[in-house]
């Protein structure tokens, strides 16, 4: 009898301890989330990826009814837009009036992290198709949702293949750096987007996302709330240019974007003498360009 009572008491103690641990785990996780930057970072990134996967799974059946169409980009955009509110990231857009045009064009943008998706859906115009690396196509439901949305997939290591594939459409969004880059300067631009624009004789719209340093850094495992400024620069004309002008065109656009990025970086770092985003960026982008390079330098008010 004594042995049975002792065994029962021991079992009850184990249950109590187990319940105590189960109650402490959420509390420990909450404390880690609040006070440990690394844990905070991984939780937010995990939620970001799970959100994208869940939205892709939920929306794919609706997109499949229409089939592969750029119109499905509206569903993808609606699914990603709420993330900025959940993460406390404020989006400031400068120069949006430049995209108020019905003409076809090529958009080129700097690429820092997966968070660029939030900035992209903030300003991407109707019937504009992003260009993504081919590996994304094989990411299950996410790849399927992207394919249904008309996103163009390329092999980033095959320049000729990239030019041929993106020629399927003219209003495209391209990250010419080719890979994510969180450095203080932009990587050299790949020329595929510029070959496309010249071949089609359509303008290029450079878009610059401000650095995420004040709220996001994958190397330092930092992910807090903050502000992202999106600068839409004036269009760069390609009328009359040929393939021989592509290297110079590429460098001209890159320099304009690098100047804008540098000024936003100064503002982001709290330099009081730095100009505000939207002030002084476009004139600098328009200075010192090679003669004969068509570049529209009017600033809208």
N, C-alpha and C positions, 0 to 999 in steps of 0.2 A: 504493500500500500504506500509506504513511504517512498519507495523507488518510483512508483507511478506518478505520485504527486510532484516529485522532484523533476521528472521528465516533462510533465505538463507545464510546470512553472518555467522550465528552461525554454520550452517552445514559445510560451507567451512572451518571454523576454526577447527572443529572437524577432518575433513579430513587431514588438514595440520598437526595437532598434531599427528594423527595416523601414517601418513607417517614419521614424525620425530622420533616417537618411534620405528618404524620398521627399520629406518636407524641406530638408536642408539643401538639397541639390538645386531647386529653383532659386533659393535665396543666394546660394553661392554663385550661381550663374549670373544672377542679377547684379551682385556685387562686382563680379569680374567684368561684366559688360560696362559697368559704370566707372570702374577705377583702373581697369587694365586695357591700355590702348590696343595691344595686339589682339586680345580676345574680342574687343569691340570691333576692330577692323574685320576679322574673319567672320564674325556674326553678320555684319552688314553686307559683306561680299557674298556670303552664302545666301542671304535673303535676296539679294539682287539676282543671282543666278537662278534661284528657285522661282522667283517672280516671273522671270523671262520664260522659263520652262513651263510654268503653270499657264501663263497667258497664251503661249504658243499652242499648248494642248487644248485649251478651251476654245480658242478662236479658229483653229485650223478647220474644223468641220464647217463653220460658217463661210470661211474663205474658199473652201473646196467646192461649195455650191456654185460660186462664180467661176471657179477654175483659176489658172495662173493669170493674174491681172495686176497691173500697177495700182488699180483702184483698191486692192486689198491692203495697200500701204496705209490707208486711213485706219484700218483695224489695228495694224501694228503700232501706229502712232498713238492711237487712243489707249493702247495697253501699256505703253511706256511712259506717257505723260504724267500719271499719278506719282511716279517714283520721286520726282523732285520734291513733292510735298511730304512724302513719307521720310525722306532723308533731310529735309530742311535746307534744300539747296535752292537759292534764289537765282533766277535766270534774268539777266539784263541783255536786251538785244538792241544793238546800234546799227543803223543803216538798213533796216528792213524794207524801206521804200525802194531800194534798188531791185528787189526781186518782184516788184509789182509790174510785171511785164508778161506778155503772152508768148514771147519769142522762145525759141529753144536755146539751150545753153549748157555749159559744163560747169559744175561747182567743184572747186578744190578746197580742201580743208585740212588743217593740221590734226594729227592723231596722237592723243596722249594715253588714253586708257579706255576700258569698256564703258566708262561713264560718258564717253562721247555720244553714246546713244541718246542720252537725255538731252544733250544740246542739239543733236541732229533733228530729233522730232519736234523741237521747239521752233525751228525755222524752215524745215524742209518744205518746199512748195508742192502743190498738187502735181501729180504725174511726173514726179522726179524719182528716179530709181537709184538706190545706192549700189555701189560695186563692192563686193566682198571677196575675201580669199576663198578658194575652192574648198578648203577644209571645213568651213562652216556648213556646207551642204550635207555633210555626213554626221551632223550633231543631232540625230534623232528628230523629234518633233520640232525643235527650233529650226533645223535646216529645212524641214518640210514647210513650215510656216513662212520662212524667208523665200523659198522657191515660189510658193503660191502668191507672194506679194510682188513678184516680178524682179526681185533682186538678182543682179547679174553676178555670176561666180566666175572668177578667173584664177588661173595658175600664176601666182605673182612672180614665179621664177622664169616664165616664158613671155618675154616682152611682145613678140609677134602675135602670140595667141591672145594676149590681153587686148591688143589693139583691134583684132578681128572681132572678139566677143563683145566689147563695149560698143561696137558700131551698130549693135542691134537697136540701140535707142540713142537719142541725142540729149535729152535732159537727164543728166546723171550726176550723182554725188560721188566724188572720188577722194580718197585719202592718198595723196601723191607720195607721202613718205614711205608708204608700203608696209609699215609696221608701227607698233606703239612706241612712243618716245616721250619720256618725261624729263629730258634734259632741258637746259636753259636756252638751247638753240635748236632750230629745226634740222632734221636730217636732209641730205640731198634728195631732191625730188626725182621720182621716176617720170619718164616723159610720155607715157601712154596717154594720159588725159590731154596733154597738149597736142600730141599728134592727132587725136580725135577731133579736138576743137578746130585745128587748122584744116584738116581734111574736110570737115563739114562747114567751115567758114562761119562758125558760131562763136559768140563771146564766152569769156570765162569769168565767173564770179568767184573771187577769193573770199573765203570765210575763215576767221581766226577765232578759236576758243582761247580765252585767257588761261594762264597756268592755274592748275588746281592746288598749288603748293600749300595754300593756307588752310585747306580742308581735306586734301587727299594726297597720299604718297604711298605707293605700293612697297617701296623699298623700306620705308620707316614704319610701315604698317599703321598708317594714320588715315582715319576716315571720320570726319566730323561734319558739321553743317557749315555752310559758307555761301559765297556768291560766285557765279560763273558769268563772265561777260562774253557775249558773242558779237563779234565785229564783222559786219558784211561790208567789204570794200567795194568801190565802184568797179564796174565791169571792165574787162580788158578785151578790146576788140581784136579779132584775128583776120578781119577782111583784108585780102590782098597778101597775106602771109603764105609762105610755102614751107615745105618740110625742112628746108635749110635754115629757116628762122626759128625752128622749134627749140634748139638749145638756148638761144638768147631769150626767147619768150619764157621758157621754163625758169631761167635765172631771174628774169625781171619780176615775174609773179612771186617767186620764192622770196626775193628781197623785200618786196612790198609787204608780204605777210610776216616776214621776220622783223621788219621795222615795227609793224603793228603789235606783234607779240612782245617785243622788247619794251615798248611803251606801256603795255598793259601789265607787264611783269613789274616795272617800276612802280606803277600804281598799286599793284597787288601787295608789294612789299612795304607799302606805307610811305613811299617817298612823297613828301608833301609838295615838292617842286615839280613832280611829274605831272604831265597833262592828264586830264580825265579821259577815260575811254571815250572815243568819239571826237576828241578835240586834238587836232594836230596830226592824227594818224594818216588821214588821206593825203594831205599835202606832201608829207614825207614819202608816202608810197608813190607819189607821182613825180618826185624829183629824181634827177640824175639817171633817168632811164636812157637806154641807147637810142640814138636818133633813128627815126623811121619806125619805131615800135608804137603801134596804136594803143593808147591807154586813155580811157575816159576818166577825167579827173574832176568832174563836177560833184559838188557835195550838196545833198538834199537837205532842206531844213524841215 
